[in-house]
Amino acid sequence: MIEMFEEWYKSRHEYAKEWKDKTGGKVMGFFCTYVPEEILLAANVLPVRILGSHEPQNVTEPHIFGMYCPFCRDCLAQGLLGRYDYLDGMMIAQSCLHIRQAFTSWKKHMPPEFTYYLPMPHQVQSPRSIPFLRSELETFKGAVEQWVGKEITDADLDRGIELMNASRQAMRDLYDTRKSANSPMTGLEAMYAAASNQWIDKAEHTAAVREALAKELVGRDLGLGDKTRLMILGSEDDDTAFVNMVEGCGSVIVTDDHCTGSRYFWNQVEPEEDRLLAIAKRYINRPACPTKDWPQRTRLEHVRMLAQEWNVAGAIIIQQKFCDPHELDIPEQRKSLGEIGVPTLFLELDVTVPVGQFKIRVEAFLEMLAEEDLF
Ligand code: SF4
């Protein structure tokens, strides 16, 4: 089952096309993890997170400003290259301007039959954010109902909530196994599991995680007990070549805080009579993206908790080049982790990663951590 996550990661488009053929259902591409997938699942739509391919490309230059982050340009390139031509719909929940530009350009040049912009509030700490989002979810639900031609009932919403909650709990349990001094899985395997969770049918993915937990991970010994324990945090990161390189230098990545990792599945919807209110509360209260983490800095405490509970020796802070939200977040994160004795290494990611250069820096960081351990 563990290998299945890698297979799903690599065959995302084939999977979605087969799913469509098999079920006759609609597929919704989405940017940003603030999109309320519960409502899409309630309508029997398959949500598919749009991610890049980490290959050099020359198609976005006329459409998106060159100083926008490489991640949003890589995402748009996938659309311009026709790799997501099977999408029936495409949506975004407001997060940052960069990814919104990718959405806007995609909508203009390759509009699928349904597109939606969800005004997810930025000031999530305002008392008005929950009622505001609840009302936006109501409007969104109505638009989806019109699109699929079917009413979404409370029972449908309950099903959507249950599917998402079960998936989130399974992923939390999977990440918990990595608290062990001898993690039964590598960071690369965890990245395949966490990323593929964002486009595979939720019930199927949850069943695979549960099977891995019950059968493969119990007593699994990969000899990771003597590796240096690291966490990754920062901008979006599904760069498997980068993670592979970091772990190849003698470390194991045991946890993360970024939007293709734990931030996607961290907290649950707490069921209540008003289903949309319950969903709104979940998205307002989830671990925040730096675009929404103000005026209070809640992310600092959350990241410290991850570092301590997963017992990391150091943290690699990655920033997608030109990612303003994380650029603002990073100095405080470095200071905050430093205060609890977790040294950090800062690296700036582009569409492709200069693996050789980064390897030297990662090796030096690991050497420094080993020296700290000695004295
Ligand atoms: S938050 Fe950063 S990495 Fe994510 S889309 Fe925005 S600019 Fe890019």
Residues whose N, C-alpha, C, O or C-beta is under 5 A from the ligand:
A	BS01	SF4	C69 F71 C72 C96 H98 I99 S235 E236 Q320 F322 C323 D324 P325
